[in-house]
Amino acid sequence: MKVISGFLKGRNITGFNILGTRPTMDRVKESLFAIIQNNIEDKYILDLFSGSGNLGIEAISNGARYCYFNDVNKECIKVIKENIIKFNITDKASLINKSWEDCLEFLKDKQQFSLVFLDPPYKMLCLNEVIDKIISNNLLTKEGLIICEVSHNYLKSFNTLEVIKEKKYGDKMIIILKKVS
């Protein structure tokens, strides 16, 4: 697993084999970042189900101002910490080791995000609740995007969000939601 673009391009990301994680494939990541490239520069990012930190690191490499990495798995947090130290980006990252519910509550009133990556374990089927909590905690900026990686589209419709892109990659689907002004 490598950083595919930006100032860290070509660097190896540790953590491909963490038990319980499912890293985003490079071709999916490349396509995703081509779609969102104009929404990254100087922005605050939340990678809520971080795993290895693959998506947040890619965002930092492409000019994000700061990324909050969260994962409930202590092994994931350890690997993300190793990656951000190895890439010398500790000044652009915070690590949070909480459940998604506790993380969103913790971030409430602290920071709004331009991009939120949601790639929970597929068996959780929690995206509707996660998105509801992001909206109710006012965690998205005015032009904020939520990027979901799922095995199938089970999202309900949200009054304050619109689907701007849906793309299938084998057994995965990327759904990008934008805050409606």
Residue, then its C-alpha position, 0 to 999 in steps of 0.5 A: m500500500k503506497v501513497i499515490s500522489g502529493f508530496l509523499k507519493g510513492r512512500n509505503i504505508t504500513g498496516f495493510n495486514i491489521l486484523g479486522t481492517r480492509p484498506t482501500m485499494d490503490r486504484v479506488k483511492e486514486s479514482l477517489f482522490a481525482i474526484i475530490q482533489n479540489n476539496i483538499e488543499d488547506k482543509y481539515i479532515l476527519d478519518l473516522f474509521s482510520g485503520s492504517g490511516n491510508l486515506g487521511i495520509e493521502a489527504i495530508s500528502n495532497g495538501a490538507r491542513y490537518c487530519y484527525f485520525n480515529d479508530v477504536n482499535k489500539e493496534c490501528i492507532k499504533v500503526i497510524k502513529e508509526n506512519i505519521i512519524k515515519f512521514n514526518i507529518t506529526d504537526k498535521a495529525s491528531l490520533i483519537n482512540k475512541s468509538w465512533e460515537d465517542c469521537l464525534e461527541f469529543l469533536k463536537d464544538k472543537q472543529q468542523f471538517s471539509l472532508v469526512f472519510l467513513d469506511p467502517p467495517y462492512k458488517m457494522l452497517c452504521l453509516n446512517e447513524v454516523i451521518d446523522k451524528i455528524i449532522s446533529n453535531n454540526l461537524l461539516t463545513k458549509e461545503g463539506l463532503i462525506i466520503c463513504e466506502v461501503s459494500h452496498n448502498y444502504l444509505k437513507s436520504f438526508n435533508t441536508l446532504e445530496v449524493i454527488k457521486e456514486k461509483k462501484y469498484g468490484d465489491k466496493m462502492i464509493i458514495i460522496l455526499k455534499k452538504v446542501s447550502 
